[in-house]
Amino acid sequence: MLFSSMEFLWVFLPLVFIIYRVLEHRFRNWFLMLVSVIFYAWGEPSYVVLLLLSIAGNYATGILIEDAPDLRRKKLYLTISMLFNLALISYFKYANFFVDSINHMLPEPAVDLAAIALPIGISFYTFQAISYDIDVYRQTIRAQRSFVDLALYISFFPQLIAGPIVKYHDIEAQLGRRNLAVEDTAYGVRRFLYGLTKKVLIANSLARVADEIFLLNPDGMSAPAAWFGILCYTLQIYYDFSGYSDMAIGLGKMFGFTFMENFNYPYLSKSIQEFWRRWHISLSTWFKEYLYIPLGGSRAGDGRTYCNLIVVFLATGLWHGANWTFVLWGLFHGVFLIIERLGWKRLLERRGWSPVAHLYALLVVIFGLVLFRSDTVGYAFGYWQAMFRPGSLSDLAGYCNWMTLVPFAVGILCCGPLQQWCPRLRARLYDERFVWGPESVMLMIFFGLSIISIASGSYNPFIYFRF
């Protein structure tokens, strides 16, 4: 069930919200857990068992880790937990990828494995479960003795399918007692409507053009078409994912939960290091806390630091998908992070170099997204070549209409430049206490336009549902 669907907006969400508000406090976690399972079953009925198995397994290992009499036993149970979680995600997400990769290296296919469907949201809820058991082992948190509360943490429907990745220690207290103030609910509705607008009116409008161009053969593609296609995709993926995150954060607020921000205007970055502090923040902080620092971080010399960065971004690429394009995309970013550490970032930080730094970061991100969007590595290389192939602006005639150019222009303006030029506007957008009358009217107009777009059956994919 999509957040940007009629059944969610007019049936599921209103019913769940009203019932939740009238229930006694002691029944609310039970109710949210049950409706979260129903929400997941709506789109993935055959994989509800897998979700419940993940919850049950991590509930058991969390208690075993905490109750273990010595460190050796704690490590044993943590290892079992890691193997359990990694086995689930490895089989369902990566088995076909590894088998196909091996078969391609052999003269004759050696392994015949039927295609395994990817359970939606498995990367998100598995990472939440892993972080929970690690934190219990580190004694950062106490093991959750209530199965319902842990199940709610892992399966809560606003962030179950596409994040943000929520760490247990960030919402532990909220599982027991939540603030349901009117101001929080109002902010949650407001934030949800902004996310819906970003998703439906901007991301969906640009998705159709990006998909059409990426279906073309790159050998016959000109530079104007190639650049317009990747720029549309660059805006689409930002508004698609940040829009979903806004909706998830807003829904969390409506039910009393506070989730971390997942985006901070990443296209304003002046380095790739800064980009990863602003893009998919919940994932980058997860890898920093649970992989980069345990590997040694930057504490063991430059050589070890560079190796750690490569490992982390190899894992980042694989997390996004079982395809060599994602592996190379992760390594692509890892290499540029190493280049910046070798001295390039110090040059970019010189006075007067700000425009150069900004252009550099944007170009690296854009060229990386060609890999991210392409189905094969060969297509990505062909697309890169097309970006430098001479052509005429007339090649864009089939894509340039007001339904594309208006979202394109608004997308460029609102992905950071407008907020940077108007810091007071940026502050008001995130002010949970401030209610601006004209803004409320504007949001109602955006909501109406979004409903019209959804009702017309417009293109409505979510990119991060693939991961």
C-alpha positions in Angstrom: 0.0 0.0 0.0 1.5 3.3 -1.1 1.3 6.4 1.0 0.3 8.2 -2.2 -2.7 5.9 -2.9 -6.4 6.5 -2.5 -6.9 3.5 -0.2 -4.2 4.8 2.2 -5.3 8.4 2.2 -9.0 7.9 2.4 -9.4 4.6 4.2 -6.4 3.2 6.0 -4.9 6.3 7.5 -8.2 8.0 8.8 -9.5 4.7 10.3 -6.1 3.9 12.0 -5.7 7.5 13.3 -9.2 7.8 14.7 -9.2 4.3 16.4 -5.7 5.0 17.8 -6.8 8.3 19.4 -9.8 6.8 21.2 -8.0 3.7 22.4 -6.7 3.4 26.0 -2.9 3.9 26.2 -2.3 0.2 27.2 -3.9 -1.0 23.9 -2.2 1.4 21.5 1.0 -0.5 20.9 -1.0 -3.7 20.2 -3.1 -1.8 17.8 -0.2 -0.1 15.9 1.6 -3.4 15.7 -1.5 -5.2 14.2 -2.2 -2.5 11.7 1.4 -2.4 10.7 1.3 -6.1 9.9 -1.9 -5.6 7.9 -0.2 -2.7 6.1 2.7 -4.9 5.1 0.4 -7.8 4.2 -1.5 -5.5 1.8 1.4 -5.6 -0.6 3.4 -8.6 0.5 0.9 -11.2 2.0 3.3 -14.1 1.3 6.2 -12.4 3.2 4.4 -11.5 6.4 5.7 -14.7 7.8 9.3 -13.6 7.0 8.7 -10.3 8.8 7.3 -12.1 11.9 10.2 -14.6 11.8 12.7 -11.7 11.8 10.9 -10.1 14.8 10.7 -13.3 16.7 14.3 -14.2 16.1 15.7 -10.9 17.1 13.4 -10.8 20.2 14.8 -14.1 21.3 18.5 -13.2 20.6 18.2 -9.9 22.3 17.1 -11.5 25.5 19.7 -14.2 25.2 22.4 -11.6 24.7 21.4 -9.6 27.8 20.9 -12.6 30.0 24.1 -14.4 29.0 26.3 -15.0 32.1 29.6 -14.0 30.5 31.1 -12.1 27.5 31.9 -15.3 25.6 28.2 -16.3 25.6 27.1 -12.8 24.7 29.4 -12.8 21.7 28.1 -16.3 20.7 24.5 -15.1 20.8 25.3 -11.9 18.9 27.0 -14.0 16.3 23.9 -16.1 16.0 21.8 -13.0 15.6 24.1 -11.6 12.9 24.1 -14.9 11.0 20.3 -15.1 11.3 19.7 -11.6 9.9 22.4 -11.8 7.2 21.1 -15.2 6.1 17.6 -13.8 5.6 18.7 -10.8 3.6 21.4 -12.7 1.7 19.0 -15.4 0.5 16.1 -13.2 -0.5 18.1 -10.3 -1.9 21.5 -11.6 -3.1 21.2 -15.3 -3.8 20.2 -14.8 -7.5 22.8 -12.1 -7.9 25.7 -14.3 -6.7 24.5 -17.4 -8.6 24.1 -15.4 -11.8 27.5 -13.8 -11.3 29.1 -17.2 -10.9 27.3 -18.7 -13.9 28.5 -15.8 -16.1 32.1 -16.6 -15.2 31.8 -20.2 -16.3 31.5 -21.7 -19.8 28.4 -23.5 -18.8 25.9 -22.4 -16.0 26.7 -24.5 -12.9 23.8 -23.6 -10.7 20.2 -23.4 -11.6 18.3 -21.2 -9.1 14.7 -20.1 -9.7 14.1 -16.3 -9.4 13.5 -15.3 -5.8 11.1 -12.4 -5.3 12.5 -9.5 -3.2 10.4 -8.9 0.0 9.6 -5.3 0.1 11.4 -3.3 2.9 13.7 -6.2 3.9 16.8 -4.0 3.8 15.2 -1.5 6.2 13.7 -3.7 8.8 16.7 -6.1 8.8 19.1 -3.2 9.5 16.8 -2.0 12.4 16.9 -5.5 13.9 20.7 -5.8 13.6 21.2 -2.4 15.3 18.9 -3.5 18.1 20.9 -6.7 18.9 24.2 -4.9 18.6 23.0 -2.1 21.0 21.9 -4.8 23.5 25.3 -6.4 23.3 27.0 -3.0 23.8 24.7 -2.4 26.8 23.5 0.8 25.2 20.0 -0.4 25.8 18.1 -3.0 27.7 16.6 -5.9 25.8 12.9 -5.4 25.2 10.9 -7.9 27.1 7.6 -7.0 25.4 7.3 -8.9 22.1 4.6 -6.4 21.0 6.8 -3.4 21.7 9.7 -4.9 19.8 7.4 -5.9 16.9 6.1 -2.4 16.8 9.7 -1.0 16.6 10.6 -3.2 13.7 7.3 -3.2 11.8 5.8 0.3 12.4 4.2 1.1 9.1 5.4 4.7 8.5 9.0 3.6 8.2 8.6 -0.1 7.5 8.9 -0.1 3.7 11.4 2.7 2.9 12.8 4.1 6.1 14.1 6.2 7.6 16.1 3.5 9.4 15.2 4.0 13.0 17.6 2.9 15.8 16.0 1.4 18.9 17.8 3.7 21.3 16.3 6.7 19.6 12.7 5.7 20.2 13.0 3.4 23.2 11.3 5.9 25.6 8.6 6.6 23.0 7.5 3.0 22.9 6.5 3.3 26.5 5.0 6.8 26.6 4.3 9.2 23.8 3.2 12.8 23.6 0.0 13.3 21.6 -0.2 17.1 21.7 -2.3 18.9 19.1 0.7 20.8 18.0 2.6 17.6 17.2 -0.3 16.2 15.2 -0.7 19.4 13.2 3.0 19.4 12.4 2.8 15.7 11.4 -0.1 16.5 9.0 1.8 19.4 7.6 5.0 17.4 7.1 3.0 14.6 5.5 1.4 17.0 3.0 4.8 18.4 2.0 6.0 14.9 1.4 3.0 13.9 -0.6 3.4 17.1 -2.7 7.1 16.4 -3.4 6.3 12.8 -4.3 3.2 13.2 -6.5 3.6 16.7 -8.1 7.4 16.7 -8.7 8.9 13.2 -8.5 6.1 11.5 -10.4 6.1 14.2 -13.1 9.9 13.8 -13.7 9.9 10.0 -13.4 8.0 9.5 -16.6 10.6 11.5 -18.6 13.6 9.9 -16.9 12.2 6.4 -17.5 11.5 7.2 -21.2 15.0 8.5 -21.8 16.7 5.6 -19.9 14.8 3.2 -22.2 16.5 4.6 -25.2 19.6 3.0 -26.8 22.5 5.1 -25.6 24.3 4.6 -28.9 21.8 6.8 -30.6 21.3 9.3 -27.8 22.6 12.9 -28.0 24.1 14.9 -25.1 21.0 17.1 -24.6 18.7 14.1 -24.2 21.2 12.3 -22.0 21.7 15.3 -19.7 18.0 16.1 -19.5 17.3 12.4 -18.6 19.8 12.2 -15.8 18.9 15.7 -14.5 15.3 14.6 -14.3 16.3 11.4 -12.5 18.6 13.4 -10.1 15.6 15.5 -9.1 13.2 12.5 -9.2 15.2 10.4 -6.8 15.6 13.3 -4.3 11.9 14.3 -4.3 10.8 10.7 -4.3 12.9 9.5 -1.4 12.9 12.8 0.6 9.1 13.0 0.0 8.6 9.5 1.4 10.8 10.4 4.4 8.8 13.5 5.0 5.6 11.5 4.9 7.1 8.9 7.3 8.3 11.6 9.7 4.9 13.3 9.6 3.0 10.0 10.2 5.3 9.3 13.1 4.5 12.6 14.6 0.8 12.0 14.2 1.1 8.8 16.3 3.5 10.4 18.9 6.9 9.2 17.5 9.8 11.4 16.5 12.1 10.1 13.8 15.4 11.5 12.7 15.7 13.7 9.6 16.8 11.7 6.6 17.7 14.6 4.2 19.3 18.0 4.6 19.4 19.5 1.2 22.2 17.2 -0.2 22.5 19.0 -3.5 23.9 22.0 -1.7 27.0 20.0 -0.8 30.5 21.1 -1.7 32.1 17.7 -1.3 31.1 14.0 -1.4 31.9 13.8 2.3 29.4 16.6 2.9 26.9 14.9 0.5 26.8 11.8 2.7 26.2 13.9 5.8 23.1 15.2 4.1 21.8 12.3 1.9 19.9 9.3 3.4 21.3 10.3 6.8 19.7 7.3 8.6 21.7 4.9 6.4 25.0 6.8 6.4 24.9 7.1 10.2 24.0 3.4 10.5 27.0 2.4 8.5 29.2 4.8 10.5 28.0 3.5 13.9 27.8 -0.2 13.1 30.5 -0.8 10.5 32.9 2.1 9.9 33.8 2.7 13.6 33.9 -1.0 14.6 36.4 -1.5 11.6 38.6 1.1 13.2 37.3 4.2 11.5 40.1 6.7 10.9 42.0 5.8 14.0 44.5 3.3 12.6 46.3 5.4 9.9 45.5 6.5 6.4 45.9 3.1 4.7 43.4 1.5 7.1 41.0 4.4 6.8 40.9 4.1 3.0 40.3 0.4 3.3 37.5 1.0 5.8 35.9 3.5 3.5 36.0 1.1 0.5 34.4 -1.6 2.7 31.7 0.7 3.9 30.8 2.0 0.5 31.0 -1.5 -1.1 28.4 -2.4 1.6 26.4 0.7 0.8 26.2 -0.2 -2.8 25.2 -3.8 -2.1 22.6 -2.5 0.4 20.9 -0.6 -2.4 20.6 -3.5 -4.7 21.9 -6.9 -6.0 23.5 -5.6 -9.2 27.0 -4.8 -10.3 25.8 -1.2 -11.1 25.1 -0.6 -7.4 28.4 -2.2 -6.4 30.3 0.1 -8.7 28.2 3.1 -7.6 29.2 2.5 -4.0 32.9 2.1 -4.9 32.6 5.2 -7.1 31.6 7.3 -4.1 34.2 5.6 -1.9 37.0 6.4 -4.3 36.0 10.1 -4.3 35.9 10.2 -0.5 39.5 8.8 -0.6 40.5 11.4 -3.2 39.1 14.2 -0.9 41.0 12.8 2.1 44.2 12.8 0.0 44.1 16.6 -0.3 41.4 17.5 -2.8 39.0 18.6 -0.1 41.5 21.1 1.3 41.7 22.7 -2.2 37.9 22.9 -2.4 37.8 24.7 1.0 40.0 27.5 -0.2 38.4 31.0 -0.2 36.7 31.7 -3.5 36.5 28.0 -4.5 32.9 27.6 -3.3 31.3 27.5 -6.8 33.9 25.1 -8.0 33.3 22.8 -5.0 29.6 22.9 -5.5 29.9 22.1 -9.2 32.3 19.3 -8.5 30.1 17.6 -5.9 27.0 17.9 -8.2 28.8 16.4 -11.2 30.1 13.5 -9.1 26.6 12.8 -7.8 25.0 13.1 -11.2 27.6 10.8 -13.0 27.2 8.3 -10.1 23.4 8.3 -10.5 23.9 7.2 -14.1 25.3 3.9 -12.6 22.6 3.9 -10.0 19.8 4.2 -12.6 21.2 1.9 -15.3 20.2 -1.8 -15.5 23.7 -2.9 -16.6 27.2 -1.6 -16.4 27.5 -1.6 -20.1 24.4 0.7 -20.4 25.9 3.1 -17.9 29.1 3.4 -19.9 27.1 3.9 -23.0 25.1 6.6 -21.3 28.2 8.4 -20.1 29.5 8.5 -23.7 26.1 9.9 -24.8 26.5 12.8 -22.4 29.4 14.0 -24.5 28.0 13.3 -27.9 27.1 16.4 -29.9 23.4 16.9 -30.5 20.7 19.5 -30.9 18.3 20.9 -28.4 15.5 19.8 -30.8 16.2 16.3 -29.5 14.3 17.4 -26.4 11.2 18.4 -28.3 9.3 15.3 -27.2 9.9 15.9 -23.5 9.6 19.7 -23.1 6.1 20.6 -22.2 4.7 22.5 -19.2 3.9 19.2 -17.3 7.6 18.5 -17.3 9.3 21.9 -17.4 7.3 23.4 -14.5 8.1 20.5 -12.0 11.7 20.6 -13.4 12.1 24.3 -12.6 10.3 24.0 -9.2 12.4 21.0 -8.4 15.7 22.8 -9.1 14.6 25.9 -7.1 13.2 24.0 -4.0 15.9 21.3 -3.6 18.0 23.8 -1.7 18.7 27.0 -3.5 15.5 28.7 -2.4 16.0 27.6 1.2 19.6 28.8 1.2 18.6 32.2 -0.2 15.7 32.5 2.3 16.9 31.1 5.6 13.8 32.4 7.4 11.7 30.3 5.1 13.8 27.3 5.8 13.5 27.8 9.5 9.7 28.1 9.3 9.4 24.9 7.3 10.8 22.9 10.2 9.3 25.0 13.0 7.0 22.6 14.8 5.3 25.4 16.8 4.7 27.8 13.9 1.4 27.7 12.0 1.4 30.1 9.0 -2.1 30.8 7.6 -1.1 31.2 3.9 1.0 28.1 4.2 -2.1 26.1 5.3 -4.1 27.3 2.3 -1.2 26.5 0.0 -0.9 23.0 1.4 -4.6 22.4 0.8 -4.2 23.4 -2.8 -1.2 21.1 -3.1 -3.2 18.3 -1.5 -6.1 18.8 -4.0 -3.7 18.8 -6.9 -2.1 15.6 -5.6 -5.4 13.9 -5.3 -6.4 14.9 -8.8 -3.1 13.5 -10.1 -3.5 10.2 -8.1 -7.1 9.8 -9.2 -6.1 10.2 -12.9 -3.9 7.2 -12.5 -0.6 9.0 -13.1 2.8 7.4 -12.9 3.3 6.6 -9.2 6.4 4.4 -8.4 8.6 4.6 -5.3 12.3 4.2 -6.1 13.4 3.0 -2.7 10.7 0.2 -2.5 13.2 -1.8 -4.6 15.7 -1.9 -1.8 
